[in-house]
Amino acid sequence: MFEGHQNEVEVLINNDAEFKSLYLRHRELKKQVLDAELGVLPLDDMALVRLKKEKLWAKDKLTAMFDRHHSTAHAH
Protein backbone atom coordinates (compact mmCIF):
# COMPACT_ATOMS: atom_id res chain seq x y z
CA MET A 1 0.00 0.00 0.00
CA PHE A 2 1.27 3.48 -0.95
CA GLU A 3 4.21 2.11 -2.93
CA GLY A 4 6.62 4.88 -3.88
CA HIS A 5 5.11 7.30 -1.35
CA GLN A 6 6.79 6.16 1.85
CA ASN A 7 8.02 9.66 2.72
CA GLU A 8 4.50 11.10 2.52
CA VAL A 9 3.16 8.19 4.56
CA GLU A 10 5.81 8.82 7.23
CA VAL A 11 4.78 12.50 7.38
CA LEU A 12 1.14 11.48 7.84
CA ILE A 13 2.00 8.89 10.50
CA ASN A 14 4.01 11.48 12.42
CA ASN A 15 1.52 14.35 12.07
CA ASP A 16 -1.94 12.78 11.98
CA ALA A 17 -2.96 10.67 14.97
CA GLU A 18 -6.03 9.26 13.18
CA PHE A 19 -3.96 8.19 10.16
CA LYS A 20 -1.33 6.62 12.43
CA SER A 21 -3.93 4.69 14.43
CA LEU A 22 -5.69 3.47 11.31
CA TYR A 23 -2.39 2.59 9.61
CA LEU A 24 -1.31 0.49 12.59
CA ARG A 25 -4.74 -1.16 12.78
CA HIS A 26 -4.60 -2.02 9.06
CA ARG A 27 -1.15 -3.53 9.52
CA GLU A 28 -2.42 -5.66 12.43
CA LEU A 29 -5.47 -6.78 10.43
CA LYS A 30 -3.24 -7.68 7.49
CA LYS A 31 -1.13 -9.87 9.79
CA GLN A 32 -4.22 -11.52 11.32
CA VAL A 33 -5.71 -12.27 7.88
CA LEU A 34 -2.43 -13.78 6.71
CA ASP A 35 -2.09 -15.84 9.91
CA ALA A 36 -5.68 -17.09 9.53
CA GLU A 37 -5.11 -18.03 5.89
CA LEU A 38 -1.93 -19.90 6.86
CA GLY A 39 -3.77 -21.72 9.63
CA VAL A 40 -1.68 -20.13 12.40
CA LEU A 41 -4.66 -18.16 13.74
CA PRO A 42 -7.70 -20.40 14.12
CA LEU A 43 -10.76 -18.51 12.84
CA ASP A 44 -14.03 -19.67 11.38
CA ASP A 45 -14.98 -18.45 7.92
CA MET A 46 -17.32 -15.72 9.20
CA ALA A 47 -14.66 -14.27 11.49
CA LEU A 48 -12.17 -14.22 8.61
CA VAL A 49 -14.71 -12.46 6.38
CA ARG A 50 -15.24 -9.83 9.10
CA LEU A 51 -11.47 -9.30 9.42
CA LYS A 52 -11.13 -8.91 5.65
CA LYS A 53 -14.02 -6.42 5.54
CA GLU A 54 -12.52 -4.35 8.35
CA LYS A 55 -9.12 -4.46 6.64
CA LEU A 56 -10.67 -3.27 3.37
CA TRP A 57 -12.58 -0.50 5.17
CA ALA A 58 -9.34 0.66 6.84
CA LYS A 59 -7.48 0.58 3.53
CA ASP A 60 -10.22 2.61 1.80
CA LYS A 61 -10.20 5.21 4.58
CA LEU A 62 -6.39 5.39 4.62
CA THR A 63 -6.35 5.82 0.84
CA ALA A 64 -8.90 8.64 1.04
CA MET A 65 -6.90 10.36 3.79
CA PHE A 66 -3.67 9.93 1.82
CA ASP A 67 -5.28 11.26 -1.38
CA ARG A 68 -6.55 14.36 0.45
CA HIS A 69 -3.10 14.98 1.91
CA HIS A 70 -1.38 14.24 -1.41
CA SER A 71 -3.60 16.63 -3.40
CA THR A 72 -3.25 19.35 -0.74
CA ALA A 73 0.52 18.95 -0.54
CA HIS A 74 0.90 19.23 -4.32
CA ALA A 75 -1.53 22.13 -4.67
CA HIS A 76 0.86 24.48 -2.85
N, C-alpha and C positions, 0 to 999 in steps of 0.2 A: 504494500500500500504506500502511495506517495513516492514511488521510485523517482529518483533524480531530484527530489525536493527535500532532502533530509535537513538542510540548513533551515528552511522555512518551518519545517515540522518542529525542529529544536526550538526555534523562536516561539512558536505557539505553545509548546510544552512548558517553556520557562515563563511565559507571560500570560497564559490563559488557564486558570485553574480548572474550568469546565472541560476544556480540550484535553488537558493533562489527565484528568480523572477518567474521561471517556476513552482516551488512548490506552491507558493502562488497563481499563476494563476490557476493551477489545482484545488486547494482547492476551489477557487471562482467558477470555472466552475462546480465542483461537487455540490456545494450548489445551483447554478442556475438550474442545471438539476433536482435536487431533488425538488426544489420549483416549477418548471414547471410541474413535474409529479404529485405533490400534488395539483396543481391548484392554488397555491399561486402567481406564476409568470405567467401571461397570455402570452403564446407564441403559434404561429401556429406550425403545425407539421414540416415544413421545418426549422424554426428557431431552434426548439428543436433538429432536426437531425444535424444541423450545430454545435450547442453547444456540442452534444455528440461526434461528429467527432473531434472537437478541443480538448475536454477533453481526448479522446483516444490518439491523437497525442502527447499531453503534457505528458501523462502517459508513452507512448513509449519512448519519448526522456528522461524523468526523469529516467526511468529504464535503458536505455543505459548508461546514465551518472553515475548512481549509480553502475552499473556493472563494468564500467571502473575503478571507484574509488575503488570499493571492490576488484577487482583483483589486482590492483596496491598496495593497502594497505596490502594485504596478500602475495604479492610476496617478500616483504622485510623481 
